[in-house]
């Protein structure tokens, strides 16, 4: 990757001070956003112990790389400021670009259709049948056969529409 090599040389090898911290923080932020997007989505309340451990360990694993080995207070502040600015910028860009928002955040995924679990979508979403059945029970539905639709939303929540719900015309 010539572009990556060039950027690394310009921002890391040739400068000292805040630029390497900013560069490393941007690269790791983008890597984590894309990596977590493709791994799957869950609500915070649905995190398993394994999910939580991975998040904690990941934070520790990337911390030193983000601050380019500089563990001083200024490096930490620069890193935190960069993360906050990147998050604000990403929020702004996602608000304006529907295509990028769908790529980064994703769209709804149909998990149950007319009382039948859609196995392919379940697998692709990284969920188990037990996750769907739990969501159905939380919504006080008798079982999957009583569900018209169950949809995994981009925020990780599973919404359930019972068979008894009226169909919209149009």
C-alpha positions in Angstrom: 0.0 0.0 0.0 2.0 3.0 -1.2 -0.5 5.5 0.2 -0.3 4.0 3.6 3.5 3.9 3.5 3.6 7.6 2.4 1.2 8.7 5.1 3.1 6.7 7.8 6.4 8.2 6.7 5.0 11.8 6.6 3.0 11.6 9.9 5.1 9.3 12.0 8.7 9.1 10.8 9.3 12.7 10.0 7.5 14.4 12.9 7.5 14.3 16.6 4.8 15.6 18.9 1.1 15.3 18.4 1.0 14.3 14.7 1.9 10.6 15.3 -0.7 10.4 18.1 -3.4 11.9 15.8 -2.5 9.6 12.9 -2.5 6.4 15.0 -5.7 7.4 16.7 -7.4 8.0 13.3 -6.2 4.7 11.9 -7.3 2.7 14.9 -10.6 4.5 15.2 -11.5 3.7 11.5 -10.2 0.1 11.9 -12.4 -0.5 15.0 -15.5 1.1 13.4 -15.2 -1.1 10.4 -14.2 -4.2 12.3 -17.0 -3.9 14.8 -19.5 -3.2 12.0 -18.6 -6.5 10.2 -18.4 -8.6 13.4 -22.1 -8.0 14.2 -24.3 -5.8 16.3 -25.9 -6.2 19.7 -27.4 -3.7 22.1 -25.3 -2.9 25.1 -27.8 -4.8 27.3 -27.3 -7.9 25.1 -23.5 -8.1 25.4 -22.3 -11.4 26.6 -19.4 -11.8 29.0 -17.2 -12.7 26.0 -18.3 -9.5 24.2 -17.5 -7.4 27.2 -14.1 -9.0 27.7 -13.2 -8.4 24.0 -14.2 -4.7 24.3 -12.1 -4.2 27.4 -9.1 -6.0 26.1 -9.3 -4.3 22.8 -9.2 -0.9 24.5 -6.1 -1.9 26.4 -4.5 -3.4 23.3 -4.9 -0.3 21.1 -4.2 2.3 23.8 -0.4 2.3 23.4 -0.6 2.2 19.6 -2.9 5.2 19.6 -0.6 7.4 21.6 2.5 6.2 19.6 4.1 4.8 22.7 3.9 8.2 24.5 2.0 7.7 27.7 2.2 11.3 28.8 -0.9 13.3 29.8 -0.7 15.5 26.6 -0.6 12.4 24.4 -3.7 11.1 26.2 -5.5 14.4 25.8 -4.6 14.6 22.1 -5.8 11.0 21.6 -9.1 11.7 23.4 -9.6 15.0 21.5 -8.9 13.2 18.2 -11.4 10.5 19.1 -14.1 13.0 20.0 -13.5 15.0 16.9 -13.5 11.9 14.7 -16.8 10.7 16.3 -18.4 14.1 15.7 -17.1 14.2 12.1 -18.4 10.6 11.4 -21.8 11.5 12.9 -22.0 14.6 10.6 -20.9 12.6 7.5 -23.3 9.7 8.3 -26.2 12.2 8.7 -25.5 13.6 5.2 -24.7 10.4 3.3 -27.3 7.7 3.2 -25.0 5.3 1.3 -22.2 5.6 3.8 -24.6 5.4 6.7 -25.9 2.1 5.3 -22.3 0.8 4.8 -21.1 1.8 8.3 -24.3 1.4 10.4 -26.2 -1.1 8.3 -29.9 -1.5 7.8 -32.6 -3.6 9.3 -32.4 -7.4 8.9 -35.4 -9.7 8.7 -35.0 -12.5 11.2 -38.5 -14.0 11.2 -41.0 -14.0 8.4 -44.5 -15.3 8.8 -43.6 -17.6 11.7 -40.4 -19.0 10.2 -36.8 -18.1 11.2 -34.7 -16.9 8.3 -31.6 -18.9 9.0 -29.4 -17.2 6.5 -30.1 -13.7 8.0 -29.6 -15.1 11.5 -26.2 -16.5 10.6 -25.1 -13.3 8.7 -26.1 -11.2 11.8 -24.1 -13.3 14.2 -27.2 -14.2 16.3 -28.5 -17.5 17.5 -32.1 -18.9 17.4 -32.0 -18.5 21.2 -31.4 -14.7 20.8 -34.5 -14.4 18.6 -36.6 -16.6 20.8 -35.6 -14.5 23.8 -36.7 -11.3 22.0 -40.0 -12.9 21.2 -40.5 -13.9 24.8 -39.6 -10.4 26.0 -42.4 -9.1 23.8 -44.8 -11.7 25.3 -45.4 -13.6 22.1 -46.0 -17.4 22.5 -43.4 -18.5 20.1 -42.0 -18.0 16.6 -45.2 -19.3 15.0 -47.0 -16.3 16.5 -44.6 -13.8 14.9 -45.3 -12.2 11.5 -41.9 -10.4 11.5 -38.9 -10.1 13.8 -36.4 -7.4 12.6 -32.9 -6.8 13.8 -32.6 -3.0 13.8 -29.3 -1.2 13.1 -29.0 -0.3 16.8 -29.0 -4.1 17.7 -32.6 -4.2 19.0 -34.9 -6.9 17.8 -38.4 -5.6 17.0 -41.3 -8.2 16.9 -44.6 -7.8 15.0 -47.1 -10.4 16.0 -49.3 -12.3 13.6 -52.3 -10.6 15.1 -51.1 -7.2 13.9 -53.1 -5.6 11.1 -51.3 -5.5 7.7 -50.8 -2.1 6.2 -52.2 -1.6 2.8 -50.2 0.0 0.1 
